[in-house]
Amino acid sequence: MRPIKMILIFGTIILTGCSPKFYTPNTQNVPLISEQGETNLTLAGNGNQIEFQGAYGVTKGFAIKANGGLFIPSDLDNGNGGSGKFIEFGGGYFKPINENFVFETYGIIGFGNMENHFPSTISDNPQTNGEISANIFRYGIQPNFGYKSKYFSAAISSRIVSLNYSNIKGALIFEETNQINYLKDHNSHILLEPAITIKGGFEKIKLQLQYGYSLNLSNNDFRQDNSFLTVGLNFNFK
C-alpha cells in the first residue's frame, strides 16, 4: 500500500496516509477576548506544520483575528511529499458572561494553496507527472465559549465552514482513479469542526493543547483527515 501526503492550507496542513487526502483541519484560533485592548497571540503546530495566530479586542464588544500557516514536512524516502501555505482573517463579537466565562463568535474567511508530488505513481502511469495542486477558499463562522483565569483556561469551539477548491491542476492517478477529476467532482463541502482547547501556565504565557474533529456534512467519504491535535505557546496581554 503506497502512502501519500497531501497538504491543505489555512491554518491547515499536511496529510499522510494510504490513499490521497485533500483536507486536514488546522488549529482553531480561540482567543477568548474579554476586554477592549486585549491582545492574544499563539504559536502552534506539530511535526509537519507551524501556525501563528493573533487576536485583538478593538472595542468593548468587537474583536479581530488572523491566522497564518506554513506546511513543510519532510518528503518520504521515495520522494512523495507536499507543501502549502494558508492565511485566514476574522472579525466578531465577544461578551464576558461574568468574571471568568466568555462567549465570542467570529466570521472567518481564508485563502490558501496546496501541492502534492507523488513520483512513485509515475512508473505505473507514465502519461502522468504524479502531481496535483489547487487553490483553497474557506469561509464560515466560529463560536467559542470558555472559562479563563489567571493561570488556566479551557474552551469549546465549533467551526462551521464552506470549503472550496479551484484552479485544480496536475496529472496524478492513484489506484486507477484520476485524482484531478476526483477533486474537481468534489470541490465544495460543508464542514462542522468542534474542538477543545486547554491553556495552562503563567499569567501571560501558557502552554496550549487543542484537539478537534472535522465532520464533512456534504460527503462523509471525502478524502480527508477527521481529527487533529496541536500544541503551542499562548501569549496574552491586557
N, CA, C and O of each residue as an XYZ file, in Angstrom:
952
protein
N       0.858     -1.187      0.000
C       0.000      0.000      0.000
C       0.889      1.230      0.000
O       1.744      1.378      0.873
N       0.700      2.103     -0.958
C       1.566      3.263     -1.063
C       0.987      4.434     -0.278
O      -0.182      4.779     -0.451
N       1.817      5.062      0.606
C       1.324      6.219      1.313
C       1.339      7.452      0.424
O       2.085      7.509     -0.553
N       0.517      8.438      0.761
C       0.515      9.722      0.040
C       0.372     10.852      1.034
O      -0.287     10.702      2.063
N       0.992     11.990      0.731
C       0.844     13.162      1.550
C       0.134     14.237      0.742
O       0.448     14.470     -0.426
N      -0.815     14.876      1.375
C      -1.487     15.975      0.702
C      -1.623     17.115      1.675
O      -1.917     16.907      2.853
N      -1.409     18.335      1.181
C      -1.452     19.454      2.067
C      -2.593     20.380      1.779
O      -2.840     20.747      0.630
N      -3.286     20.758      2.820
C      -4.291     21.797      2.699
C      -3.865     22.921      3.620
O      -3.388     22.680      4.728
N      -4.041     24.171      3.150
C      -3.591     25.217      3.988
C      -4.639     26.180      4.372
O      -5.511     26.530      3.576
N      -4.562     26.621      5.609
C      -5.229     27.632      6.311
C      -4.708     27.709      7.628
O      -5.694     27.124      8.078
N      -4.444     27.789      8.020
C      -4.348     27.274      9.212
C      -3.905     26.253      9.004
O      -3.347     25.857     10.027
N      -3.792     25.192      7.794
C      -4.104     23.836      7.584
C      -2.899     23.244      7.124
O      -2.287     23.586      8.136
N      -1.402     22.213      5.977
C      -1.828     21.106      6.715
C      -1.363     19.913      5.955
O      -1.609     19.781      4.756
N      -0.716     19.079      6.626
C      -0.071     18.021      5.896
C      -0.737     16.711      6.220
O      -1.075     16.434      7.371
N      -0.913     15.943      5.241
C      -1.639     14.711      5.405
C      -0.796     13.545      4.927
O      -0.145     13.621      3.886
N      -0.811     12.468      5.694
C      -0.098     11.284      5.285
C      -1.000     10.087      5.477
O      -1.658      9.972      6.511
N      -1.046      9.185      4.497
C      -1.919      8.044      4.656
C      -1.744      7.060      3.537
O      -0.824      7.182      2.729
N      -2.622      6.082      3.481
C      -2.558      5.031      2.483
C      -3.307      5.380      1.218
O      -3.295      4.594      0.271
N      -3.955      6.521      1.165
C      -4.675      6.959     -0.017
C      -4.653      8.480     -0.040
O      -4.353      9.101      0.979
N      -4.961      9.091     -1.170
C      -4.968     10.562     -1.230
C      -5.915     11.160     -0.199
O      -7.006     10.641      0.039
N      -5.485     12.254      0.405
C      -6.318     13.019      1.322
C      -6.161     14.490      0.969
O      -5.045     14.970      0.771
N      -7.268     15.196      0.892
C      -7.237     16.558      0.402
C      -7.542     17.618      1.454
O      -7.594     18.808      1.144
N      -7.742     17.190      2.694
C      -8.029     18.184      3.730
C      -7.706     17.640      5.115
O      -7.993     16.487      5.435
N      -7.097     18.507      5.929
C      -6.959     18.281      7.358
C      -7.267     19.592      8.068
O      -6.739     20.627      7.662
N      -8.090     19.598      9.100
C      -8.406     20.851      9.795
C      -7.190     21.434     10.507
O      -6.399     20.706     11.108
N      -7.053     22.750     10.432
C      -5.959     23.432     11.115
C      -6.364     23.842     12.516
O      -7.532     23.727     12.886
N      -5.411     24.317     13.297
C      -5.664     24.765     14.655
C      -6.674     25.911     14.670
O      -6.543     26.866     13.903
N      -7.662     25.820     15.525
C      -8.645     26.893     15.640
C      -8.110     28.014     16.526
O      -7.491     27.768     17.561
N      -8.360     29.235     16.100
C      -7.969     30.423     16.864
C      -9.070     30.717     17.875
O     -10.148     31.190     17.517
N      -8.784     30.431     19.151
C      -9.773     30.571     20.225
C      -9.187     31.519     21.276
O      -8.681     31.055     22.297
N      -9.244     32.836     21.050
C      -8.534     33.771     21.926
C      -9.243     34.079     23.241
O      -8.587     34.470     24.207
N     -10.567     33.912     23.306
C     -11.353     34.276     24.494
C     -11.088     35.728     24.912
O     -10.787     36.006     26.073
N     -11.204     36.634     23.959
C     -11.057     38.057     24.245
C     -12.180     38.499     25.179
O     -13.344     38.175     24.942
N     -11.842     39.242     26.243
C     -12.849     39.654     27.216
C     -12.872     41.153     27.472
O     -13.715     41.626     28.235
N     -11.957     41.927     26.848
C     -11.978     43.361     27.071
C     -11.293     44.103     25.939
O     -10.482     43.536     25.206
N     -11.625     45.361     25.808
C     -11.012     46.209     24.795
C      -9.519     46.342     25.059
O      -9.099     46.528     26.201
N      -8.711     46.247     23.991
C      -7.270     46.386     24.120
C      -6.531     45.102     24.438
O      -5.301     45.099     24.469
N      -7.246     44.009     24.675
C      -6.602     42.734     24.975
C      -5.999     42.134     23.701
O      -6.630     42.137     22.644
N      -4.783     41.628     23.815
C      -4.073     41.005     22.693
C      -3.779     39.552     23.024
O      -3.290     39.245     24.111
N      -4.076     38.656     22.089
C      -3.835     37.231     22.284
C      -3.046     36.704     21.097
O      -3.467     36.863     19.951
N      -1.897     36.075     21.362
C      -1.031     35.540     20.315
C      -0.729     34.074     20.602
O      -0.542     33.690     21.757
N      -0.683     33.253     19.549
C      -0.410     31.824     19.713
C       0.515     31.335     18.613
O       0.334     31.661     17.440
N       1.501     30.554     19.002
C       2.361     29.822     18.072
C       2.087     28.346     18.300
O       2.329     27.835     19.394
N       1.578     27.641     17.270
C       1.133     26.264     17.456
C       1.520     25.411     16.258
O       1.941     25.925     15.221
N       1.372     24.096     16.416
C       1.628     23.191     15.308
C       1.960     21.795     15.791
O       1.663     21.414     16.924
N       2.586     21.044     14.895
C       3.071     19.707     15.215
C       4.297     19.426     14.340
O       4.913     20.371     13.847
N       4.663     18.176     14.136
C       5.897     17.872     13.422
C       5.895     18.238     11.956
O       6.960     18.278     11.340
N       4.736     18.507     11.372
C       4.647     18.798      9.950
C       4.281     20.234      9.620
O       4.359     20.631      8.457
N       3.885     21.022     10.603
C       3.348     22.341     10.305
C       3.646     23.306     11.435
O       3.911     22.909     12.569
N       3.596     24.602     11.087
C       3.732     25.653     12.087
C       2.716     26.737     11.764
O       2.556     27.120     10.605
N       2.032     27.230     12.788
C       0.973     28.208     12.601
C       1.137     29.356     13.592
O       1.576     29.157     14.725
N       0.778     30.558     13.148
C       0.782     31.727     14.018
C      -0.613     32.326     14.025
O      -1.239     32.476     12.976
N      -1.101     32.671     15.226
C      -2.443     33.220     15.368
C      -2.403     34.470     16.232
O      -1.609     34.573     17.167
N      -3.262     35.406     15.906
C      -3.370     36.625     16.694
C      -4.805     37.109     16.769
O      -5.603     36.860     15.866
N      -5.133     37.816     17.870
C      -6.464     38.405     18.038
C      -6.330     39.655     18.888
O      -5.426     39.767     19.715
N      -7.262     40.612     18.668
C      -7.188     41.891     19.384
C      -8.597     42.428     19.630
O      -9.432     42.439     18.725
N      -8.852     42.875     20.865
C     -10.132     43.475     21.203
C     -10.163     44.942     20.781
O      -9.541     45.789     21.422
N     -10.878     45.237     19.719
C     -10.891     46.588     19.150
C     -11.760     47.523     19.975
O     -11.364     48.654     20.258
N     -12.942     47.060     20.362
C     -13.846     47.851     21.203
C     -14.290     46.972     22.381
O     -13.721     45.906     22.616
N     -15.296     47.422     23.108
C     -15.781     46.656     24.253
C     -16.524     45.391     23.853
O     -16.773     44.534     24.700
N     -16.884     45.257     22.582
C     -17.601     44.062     22.158
C     -17.189     43.510     20.815
O     -17.780     42.541     20.338
N     -16.176     44.111     20.187
C     -15.768     43.685     18.846
C     -14.280     43.370     18.830
O     -13.465     44.136     19.345
N     -13.931     42.218     18.225
C     -12.534     41.795     18.133
C     -12.226     41.345     16.717
O     -13.121     40.958     15.966
N     -10.952     41.398     16.361
C     -10.476     40.897     15.075
C      -9.431     39.827     15.330
O      -8.811     39.791     16.393
N      -9.237     38.948     14.343
C      -8.219     37.921     14.478
C      -7.672     37.538     13.117
O      -8.292     37.814     12.090
N      -6.504     36.898     13.111
C      -5.864     36.459     11.872
C      -5.018     35.232     12.160
O      -4.470     35.091     13.253
N      -4.912     34.336     11.172
C      -4.101     33.118     11.291
C      -3.247     32.976     10.043
O      -3.628     33.427      8.963
N      -2.098     32.349     10.198
C      -1.267     32.015      9.051
C      -0.524     30.720      9.319
O      -0.186     30.419     10.464
N      -0.267     29.946      8.263
C       0.413     28.670      8.453
C       1.300     28.291      7.291
O       1.007     28.597      6.135
N       2.400     27.612      7.619
C       3.290     27.008      6.633
C       3.358     25.527      6.908
O       3.405     25.100      8.061
N       3.363     24.736      5.835
C       3.313     23.292      5.972
C       4.407     22.687      5.107
O       4.284     22.626      3.884
N       5.474     22.243      5.750
C       6.664     21.797      5.021
C       7.239     20.526      5.653
O       8.348     20.566      6.187
N       6.529     19.420      5.610
C       7.075     18.168      6.160
C       8.162     17.612      5.262
O       8.265     17.978      4.091
N       8.955     16.743      5.808
C       9.999     16.081      5.023
C       9.374     15.099      4.047
O       8.381     14.444      4.364
N       9.964     14.996      2.845
C       9.499     14.003      1.884
C       9.792     12.596      2.393
O      10.718     12.390      3.178
N       9.004     11.641      1.944
C       9.280     10.243      2.240
C      10.506      9.786      1.454
O      10.979     10.497      0.567
N      11.011      8.619      1.775
C      12.200      8.103      1.102
C      12.011      7.955     -0.403
O      12.978      8.068     -1.157
N      10.788      7.705     -0.853
C      10.523      7.535     -2.288
C      10.242      8.859     -2.994
O       9.908      8.866     -4.179
N      10.372      9.983     -2.277
C      10.171     11.290     -2.884
C       8.777     11.844     -2.765
O       8.535     12.981     -3.170
N       7.842     11.074     -2.220
C       6.479     11.573     -2.066
C       6.426     12.652     -0.991
O       7.079     12.534      0.046
N       5.655     13.693     -1.236
C       5.535     14.750     -0.241
C       4.630     15.856     -0.699
O       3.904     15.710     -1.682
N       4.668     16.966      0.010
C       3.824     18.098     -0.325
C       4.183     19.312      0.503
O       5.001     19.236      1.420
N       3.563     20.437      0.170
C       3.780     21.663      0.918
C       2.612     22.601      0.674
O       1.777     22.353     -0.197
N       2.555     23.673      1.440
C       1.471     24.623      1.235
C       1.541     25.775      2.208
O       2.408     25.833      3.080
N       0.604     26.693      2.036
C       0.501     27.852      2.924
C      -0.946     28.315      2.972
O      -1.742     28.024      2.079
N      -1.274     29.058      4.055
C      -2.658     29.480      4.240
C      -2.715     30.706      5.129
O      -1.886     30.871      6.024
N      -3.699     31.570      4.883
C      -3.929     32.737      5.734
C      -5.426     32.927      5.894
O      -6.198     32.696      4.963
N      -5.829     33.353      7.094
C      -7.256     33.495      7.402
C      -7.478     34.741      8.250
O      -6.650     35.085      9.093
N      -8.620     35.423      8.017
C      -8.967     36.625      8.760
C     -10.368     36.471      9.343
O     -11.199     35.737      8.809
N     -10.614     37.170     10.443
C     -11.929     37.103     11.042
C     -12.242     38.324     11.885
O     -11.344     39.055     12.304
N     -13.506     38.530     12.122
C     -13.960     39.591     12.998
C     -15.260     39.178     13.641
O     -16.050     38.446     13.044
N     -15.495     39.651     14.882
C     -16.726     39.224     15.522
C     -16.974     39.839     16.878
O     -16.302     40.783     17.294
N     -17.954     39.283     17.552
C     -18.490     39.798     18.809
C     -17.987     38.970     19.982
O     -17.894     37.745     19.899
N     -17.659     39.662     21.091
C     -17.325     38.930     22.317
C     -18.108     39.521     23.484
O     -18.424     40.711     23.504
N     -18.413     38.661     24.457
C     -19.217     39.067     25.610
C     -18.765     38.322     26.859
O     -18.965     37.110     26.945
N     -18.158     39.009     27.835
C     -17.875     38.353     29.120
C     -19.191     38.030     29.833
O     -20.022     38.914     30.042
N     -19.374     36.762     30.206
C     -20.591     36.360     30.916
C     -20.504     36.781     32.387
O     -21.469     37.285     32.961
N     -19.346     36.567     32.975
C     -19.030     37.050     34.319
C     -17.519     37.206     34.396
O     -16.870     37.373     33.364
N     -16.955     37.156     35.570
C     -15.516     37.391     35.726
C     -14.671     36.346     35.009
O     -13.549     36.647     34.601
N     -15.179     35.122     34.844
C     -14.363     34.038     34.308
C     -14.859     33.436     33.001
O     -14.071     32.800     32.301
N     -16.113     33.605     32.643
C     -16.642     32.959     31.442
C     -16.836     33.974     30.321
O     -17.261     35.107     30.547
N     -16.501     33.521     29.074
C     -16.543     34.407     27.908
C     -17.217     33.673     26.757
O     -16.973     32.489     26.527
N     -18.073     34.404     26.034
C     -18.617     33.910     24.767
C     -18.141     34.827     23.653
O     -18.105     36.046     23.819
N     -17.777     34.247     22.524
C     -17.391     35.035     21.354
C     -17.754     34.261     20.092
O     -17.791     33.031     20.091
N     -18.020     34.999     19.021
C     -18.297     34.359     17.740
C     -17.714     35.220     16.628
O     -17.816     36.446     16.653
N     -17.100     34.554     15.650
C     -16.385     35.246     14.584
C     -16.881     34.789     13.217
O     -17.212     33.619     13.022
N     -16.927     35.712     12.289
C     -16.996     35.363     10.885
C     -15.576     35.231     10.365
O     -14.730     36.075     10.658
N     -15.302     34.182      9.597
C     -13.935     33.917      9.154
C     -13.901     33.680      7.650
O     -14.851     33.159      7.066
N     -12.786     34.074      7.036
C     -12.574     33.848      5.607
C     -11.084     33.582      5.392
O     -10.242     34.304      5.926
N     -10.755     32.547      4.610
C      -9.369     32.152      4.446
C      -9.037     31.753      3.024
O      -9.899     31.315      2.263
N      -7.762     31.914      2.679
C      -7.259     31.601      1.348
C      -5.969     30.803      1.481
O      -5.191     31.036      2.406
N      -5.736     29.869      0.573
C      -4.501     29.112      0.599
C      -4.291     28.327     -0.664
O      -5.068     28.425     -1.615
N      -3.237     27.550     -0.667
C      -2.987     26.652     -1.779
C      -2.244     25.435     -1.265
O      -1.656     25.460     -0.184
N      -2.278     24.382     -2.042
C      -1.589     23.155     -1.679
C      -0.991     22.529     -2.933
O      -1.469     22.732     -4.049
N       0.062     21.765     -2.710
C       0.640     20.964     -3.802
C       1.038     19.611     -3.240
O       1.408     19.483     -2.074
N       0.951     18.597     -4.110
C       1.365     17.255     -3.737
C       2.180     16.671     -4.884
O       1.762     16.719     -6.041
N       3.333     16.127     -4.559
C       4.142     15.432     -5.567
C       4.286     13.967     -5.147
O       4.688     13.663     -4.024
N       3.951     13.078     -6.068
C       3.857     11.657     -5.772
C       4.527     10.860     -6.885
O       3.858     10.174     -7.657
N       5.864     10.957     -6.960
C       6.574     10.326     -8.078
C       6.475      8.812     -8.112
O       6.719      8.216     -9.161
N       6.129      8.170     -7.015
C       6.060      6.708     -7.008
C       4.937      6.166     -7.896
O       4.912      4.974     -8.201
N       4.011      7.031     -8.311
C       2.923      6.577     -9.184
C       3.282      6.634    -10.669
O       2.570      6.075    -11.504
N       4.377      7.304    -10.995
C       4.672      7.561    -12.413
C       5.029      6.285    -13.166
O       4.681      6.151    -14.339
N       5.712      5.348    -12.521
C       6.118      4.128    -13.220
C       4.905      3.341    -13.707
O       4.949      2.750    -14.785
N       3.831      3.325    -12.934
C       2.612      2.628    -13.350
C       1.728      3.484    -14.256
O       0.830      2.975    -14.926
N       1.993      4.778    -14.266
C       1.194      5.707    -15.075
C       2.140      6.680    -15.777
O       2.196      7.852    -15.404
N       2.883      6.223    -16.782
C       3.916      7.062    -17.409
C       3.372      8.295    -18.117
O       4.135      9.206    -18.437
N       2.080      8.338    -18.363
C       1.486      9.510    -19.009
C       1.230     10.645    -18.020
O       0.770     11.713    -18.423
N       1.517     10.436    -16.734
C       1.279     11.439    -15.694
C       2.592     11.980    -15.150
O       3.659     11.436    -15.434
N       2.513     13.048    -14.367
C       3.691     13.591    -13.679
C       3.622     13.382    -12.170
O       4.512     13.834    -11.450
N       2.585     12.706    -11.677
C       2.473     12.402    -10.248
C       2.246     13.612     -9.369
O       2.599     13.586     -8.190
N       1.661     14.682     -9.913
C       1.481     15.912     -9.153
C       0.037     16.392     -9.197
O      -0.693     16.135    -10.155
N      -0.355     17.088     -8.149
C      -1.654     17.748     -8.101
C      -1.499     19.013     -7.262
O      -0.754     19.027     -6.282
N      -2.203     20.072     -7.648
C      -2.192     21.319     -6.885
C      -3.552     21.980     -7.008
O      -4.307     21.702     -7.940
N      -3.860     22.860     -6.060
C      -5.149     23.555     -6.077
C      -5.104     24.753     -5.153
O      -4.319     24.795     -4.206
N      -5.954     25.725     -5.437
C      -6.214     26.830     -4.526
C      -7.379     26.462     -3.621
O      -8.257     25.690     -4.007
N      -7.380     27.018     -2.415
C      -8.400     26.700     -1.433
C      -9.019     27.989     -0.904
O      -8.316     28.961     -0.625
N     -10.334     27.983     -0.773
C     -11.080     29.118     -0.222
C     -12.041     28.574      0.829
O     -12.815     27.656      0.561
N     -11.982     29.148      2.022
C     -12.836     28.668      3.116
C     -13.463     29.856      3.829
O     -12.785     30.847      4.099
N     -14.765     29.765      4.136
C     -15.429     30.839      4.875
C     -16.513     30.239      5.758
O     -17.032     29.159      5.476
N     -16.850     30.952      6.833
C     -17.884     30.466      7.724
C     -17.907     31.226      9.029
O     -17.517     32.393      9.082
N     -18.368     30.562     10.098
C     -18.449     31.166     11.423
C     -17.795     30.246     12.442
O     -17.680     29.039     12.228
N     -17.366     30.841     13.562
C     -16.758     30.059     14.633
C     -17.154     30.632     15.989
O     -16.551     31.610     16.431
N     -18.143     30.058     16.660
C     -18.465     30.452     18.032
C     -17.551     29.743     19.029
O     -17.180     28.586     18.834
N     -17.191     30.460     20.107
C     -16.341     29.922     21.174
C     -16.982     30.231     22.522
O     -17.586     31.288     22.703
N     -16.849     29.312     23.457
C     -17.298     29.557     24.833
C     -16.284     28.931     25.769
O     -15.913     27.768     25.610
N     -15.827     29.724     26.768
C     -14.805     29.167     27.622
C     -14.669     29.833     28.978
O     -15.255     30.878     29.261
N     -13.875     29.182     29.792
C     -13.503     29.657     31.124
C     -12.071     30.154     31.075
O     -11.208     29.499     30.491
N     -11.807     31.303     31.679
C     -10.435     31.822     31.714
C     -10.144     32.413     33.088
O     -10.956     33.130     33.673
N      -8.952     32.084     33.577
C      -8.481     32.647     34.832
C      -7.027     33.070     34.645
O      -6.510     33.041     33.528
N      -6.383     33.452     35.705
C      -5.026     33.985     35.609
C      -4.040     32.957     35.088
O      -3.118     33.310     34.351
N      -4.214     31.676     35.458
C      -3.230     30.655     35.110
C      -3.787     29.508     34.274
O      -3.045     28.599     33.902
N      -5.086     29.537     33.976
C      -5.678     28.404     33.262
C      -6.899     28.868     32.474
O      -7.633     29.759     32.901
N      -7.098     28.241     31.307
C      -8.332     28.464     30.552
C      -8.696     27.195     29.805
O      -7.834     26.380     29.477
N      -9.987     27.040     29.542
C     -10.484     25.895     28.784
C     -11.688     26.373     27.974
O     -12.517     27.139     28.467
N     -11.772     25.913     26.732
C     -12.838     26.399     25.855
C     -13.307     25.302     24.920
O     -12.556     24.391     24.570
N     -14.564     25.410     24.523
C     -15.107     24.602     23.442
C     -15.424     25.548     22.280
O     -15.846     26.685     22.494
N     -15.223     25.080     21.076
C     -15.478     25.895     19.887
C     -16.016     24.983     18.794
O     -15.897     23.760     18.865
N     -16.609     25.608     17.784
C     -17.135     24.823     16.668
C     -17.057     25.670     15.402
O     -17.752     26.676     15.260
N     -16.198     25.239     14.493
C     -16.036     25.950     13.229
C     -16.993     25.352     12.199
O     -16.946     24.151     11.930
N     -17.859     26.182     11.626
C     -18.816     25.747     10.612
C     -18.463     26.494      9.335
O     -18.624     27.713      9.264
N     -17.979     25.768      8.318
C     -17.395     26.443      7.163
C     -17.788     25.772      5.854
O     -18.172     24.604      5.805
N     -17.674     26.567      4.799
C     -17.757     26.065      3.425
C     -16.334     25.976      2.885
O     -15.604     26.966      2.890
N     -15.944     24.807      2.426
C     -14.602     24.547      1.906
C     -14.683     24.365      0.398
O     -15.473     23.555     -0.089
N     -13.859     25.124     -0.357
C     -13.952     25.119     -1.812
C     -12.569     25.056     -2.448
O     -11.629     25.698     -1.981
N     -12.456     24.269     -3.529
C     -11.211     24.120     -4.282
C     -11.385     24.735     -5.675
O     -12.461     24.655     -6.267
N     -10.320     25.346     -6.188
C     -10.337     25.919     -7.533
C      -8.940     25.797     -8.140
O      -7.980     25.447     -7.453
N      -8.843     26.087     -9.427
C      -7.573     26.026    -10.150
C      -6.851     24.700     -9.901
O      -5.657     24.672     -9.600
N      -7.593     23.613    -10.031
C      -7.055     22.273     -9.777
C      -6.259     21.819    -10.993
O      -6.790     21.761    -12.102
N      -4.988     21.498    -10.783
C      -4.093     21.165    -11.889
C      -3.239     19.956    -11.539
O      -3.087     19.603    -10.370
N      -2.680     19.324    -12.575
C      -1.745     18.233    -12.385
C      -2.117     17.000    -13.176
O      -2.983     17.037    -14.051
N      -1.445     15.900    -12.852
C      -1.706     14.611    -13.502
C      -1.303     13.517    -12.521
O      -0.157     13.067    -12.520
N      -2.242     13.094    -11.693
C      -1.987     12.097    -10.662
C      -3.060     11.018    -10.716
O      -4.253     11.307    -10.616
N      -2.629      9.785    -10.873
C      -3.546      8.651    -10.842
C      -3.170      7.761     -9.666
O      -2.016      7.359     -9.523
N      -4.141      7.462     -8.839
C      -3.941      6.602     -7.676
C      -5.007      5.527     -7.689
O      -6.200      5.826     -7.732
N      -4.574      4.265     -7.651
C      -5.485      3.121     -7.686
C      -6.489      3.256     -8.837
O      -7.694      3.067     -8.667
N      -5.956      3.584     -9.990
C      -6.710      3.681    -11.247
C      -7.760      4.796    -11.246
O      -8.658      4.804    -12.087
N      -7.648      5.737    -10.301
C      -8.562      6.874    -10.254
C      -7.805      8.157    -10.523
O      -6.786      8.429     -9.888
N      -8.299      8.946    -11.459
C      -7.715     10.250    -11.755
C      -8.064     11.203    -10.615
O      -9.219     11.595    -10.450
N      -7.042     11.571     -9.825
C      -7.301     12.376     -8.639
C      -7.657     13.824     -8.978
O      -8.322     14.491     -8.185
N      -7.231     14.318    -10.131
C      -7.620     15.668    -10.536
C      -9.121     15.705    -10.807
O      -9.816     16.614    -10.353
N      -9.618     14.714    -11.549
C     -11.061     14.637    -11.803
C     -11.844     14.417    -10.510
O     -12.928     14.971    -10.328
N     -11.283     13.604     -9.616
C     -11.951     13.356     -8.337
C     -12.132     14.653     -7.561
O     -13.218     14.926     -7.051
N     -11.065     15.457     -7.467
C     -11.152     16.691     -6.697
C     -12.066     17.708     -7.383
O     -12.769     18.462     -6.711
N     -12.059     17.730     -8.720
C     -12.971     18.630     -9.433
C     -14.427     18.235     -9.197
O     -15.302     19.098     -9.122
N     -14.685     16.947     -9.081
C     -16.044     16.471     -8.823
C     -16.461     16.658     -7.367
O     -17.646     16.591     -7.042
N     -15.482     16.894     -6.492
C     -15.762     17.076     -5.059
C     -15.077     18.368     -4.600
O     -14.242     18.349     -3.696
N     -15.432     19.468     -5.221
C     -14.721     20.727     -4.981
C     -15.426     21.665     -4.004
O     -14.959     22.785     -3.796
N     -16.536     21.243     -3.401
C     -17.254     22.105     -2.464
C     -17.848     21.261     -1.347
O     -18.471     20.230     -1.601
N     -17.647     21.712     -0.084
C     -18.064     20.921      1.075
C     -18.523     21.836      2.208
O     -18.079     22.979      2.311
N     -19.407     21.327      3.048
C     -19.793     21.973      4.301
C     -19.222     21.134      5.444
O     -19.458     19.928      5.521
N     -18.468     21.790      6.330
C     -17.791     21.094      7.416
C     -18.251     21.620      8.771
O     -18.465     22.819      8.950
N     -18.398     20.705      9.715
C     -18.638     21.032     11.115
C     -17.440     20.528     11.905
O     -17.134     19.336     11.887
N     -16.745     21.460     12.615
C     -15.467     21.113     13.245
C     -15.431     21.566     14.709
O     -14.974     22.673     14.992
N     -15.898     20.741     15.635
C     -15.795     21.067     17.059
C     -14.378     20.851     17.573
O     -13.632     20.031     17.036
N     -14.010     21.590     18.619
C     -12.665     21.468     19.186
C     -12.688     21.809     20.672
O     -13.568     22.523     21.154
N     -11.705     21.283     21.377
C     -11.468     21.592     22.788
C     -10.073     22.178     22.908
O      -9.111     21.610     22.391
N      -9.957     23.319     23.593
C      -8.673     23.993     23.774
C      -8.409     24.184     25.257
O      -9.264     24.687     25.985
N      -7.215     23.780     25.707
C      -6.806     23.937     27.103
C      -5.494     24.711     27.144
O      -4.568     24.423     26.386
N      -5.423     25.705     28.044
C      -4.213     26.506     28.212
C      -3.883     26.584     29.690
O      -4.767     26.802     30.519
N      -2.610     26.405     30.023
C      -2.195     26.485     31.412
C      -0.757     26.945     31.539
O       0.082     26.641     30.692
N      -0.474     27.693     32.622
C       0.894     28.157     32.827
C       0.938     29.420     33.661
O       0.385     29.477     34.759
N       1.608     30.444     33.121
C       1.771     31.700     33.829
C       0.708     32.705     33.373
O      -0.109     32.413     32.500
N       0.737     33.877     33.974
C      -0.296     34.867     33.675
C      -0.281     35.282     32.207
O      -1.340     35.403     31.591
N       0.897     35.500     31.643
C       0.985     35.997     30.277
C       1.431     34.938     29.266
O       1.259     35.136     28.063
N       1.993     33.829     29.721
C       2.477     32.784     28.816
C       1.940     31.439     29.283
O       2.116     31.061     30.441
N       1.289     30.721     28.384
C       0.713     29.425     28.743
C       0.992     28.393     27.656
O       1.142     28.730     26.481
N       1.056     27.149     28.066
C       1.123     26.036     27.130
C      -0.291     25.752     26.636
O      -1.235     25.713     27.424
N      -0.433     25.551     25.309
C      -1.762     25.286     24.727
C      -1.813     23.909     24.104
O      -0.870     23.477     23.441
N      -2.922     23.223     24.321
C      -3.199     21.930     23.710
C      -4.593     21.996     23.101
O      -5.549     22.403     23.761
N      -4.702     21.589     21.826
C      -6.019     21.606     21.176
C      -6.260     20.307     20.428
O      -5.404     19.826     19.686
N      -7.441     19.753     20.639
C      -7.881     18.574     19.909
C      -9.214     18.895     19.242
O     -10.093     19.501     19.855
N      -9.358     18.486     17.981
C     -10.592     18.755     17.274
C     -10.949     17.661     16.294
O     -10.157     16.762     16.014
N     -12.167     17.761     15.779
C     -12.705     16.767     14.851
C     -13.367     17.496     13.692
O     -13.958     18.560     13.879
N     -13.270     16.927     12.492
C     -13.879     17.508     11.304
C     -14.904     16.538     10.736
O     -14.576     15.412     10.362
N     -16.149     16.993     10.680
C     -17.249     16.194     10.148
C     -17.693     16.811      8.825
O     -18.149     17.954      8.793
N     -17.561     16.057      7.735
C     -17.968     16.534      6.418
C     -19.458     16.247      6.240
O     -19.865     15.097      6.078
N     -20.263     17.308      6.273
C     -21.709     17.151      6.175
C     -22.176     16.939      4.749
O     -23.301     16.492      4.527
N     -21.329     17.251      3.778
C     -21.696     17.115      2.368
C     -21.345     15.749      1.800
O     -22.079     15.201      0.977
N     -20.225     15.206      2.242
C     -19.734     13.939      1.687
C     -18.867     13.256      2.731
O     -17.685     13.575      2.861
N     -19.446     12.312      3.484
C     -18.680     11.682      4.560
C     -17.608     10.736      4.059
O     -16.829     10.216      4.856
N     -17.549     10.496      2.729
C     -16.494      9.660      2.161
C     -15.390     10.485      1.510
O     -14.501      9.924      0.869
N     -15.431     11.808      1.663
C     -14.399     12.653      1.066
C     -13.035     12.309      1.654
O     -12.911     11.986      2.836
N     -12.017     12.385      0.801
C     -10.665     12.030      1.229
C     -10.095     13.132      2.126
O      -9.496     14.093      1.645
N     -10.291     12.977      3.427
C      -9.814     13.968      4.381
C      -9.468     13.309      5.701
O      -9.894     12.188      5.979
N      -8.688     14.017      6.517
C      -8.464     13.605      7.892
C      -9.616     14.129      8.740
O     -10.150     15.207      8.480
N      -9.993     13.359      9.753
C     -11.154     13.713     10.560
C     -10.800     14.270     11.931
O     -11.685     14.776     12.622
N      -9.553     14.199     12.347
C      -9.195     14.712     13.666
C      -7.822     15.370     13.607
O      -7.045     15.144     12.679
N      -7.539     16.194     14.624
C      -6.237     16.862     14.678
C      -5.866     17.131     16.131
O      -6.729     17.240     17.002
N      -4.572     17.235     16.368
C      -4.025     17.539     17.683
C      -2.803     18.424     17.490
O      -1.870     18.048     16.780
N      -2.801     19.599     18.117
C      -1.658     20.503     18.033
C      -1.298     21.005     19.421
O      -2.134     21.022     20.325
N      -0.053     21.411     19.580
C       0.425     22.011     20.817
C       1.062     23.362     20.487
O       1.466     23.599     19.348
N       1.150     24.227     21.462
C       1.729     25.530     21.187
C       1.931     26.348     22.451
O       1.703     25.885     23.568
N       2.372     27.593     22.231
C       2.531     28.575     23.286
C       1.555     29.718     23.043
O       1.423     30.214     21.924
N       0.877     30.125     24.104
C      -0.100     31.199     24.018
C       0.368     32.386     24.865
O       0.831     32.215     25.992
N       0.238     33.597     24.300
C       0.656     34.824     24.972
C      -0.561     35.754     25.063
O      -1.251     35.980     24.068
N      -0.814     36.282     26.244
C      -1.962     37.169     26.444
C      -1.513     38.440     27.151
O      -0.836     38.391     28.179
N      -1.906     39.595     26.577
C      -1.520     40.892     27.139
C      -2.751     41.780     27.220
O      -3.522     41.872     26.265
N      -2.935     42.433     28.361
C      -4.056     43.348     28.565
C      -3.534     44.738     28.797
O      -4.318     45.667     28.992
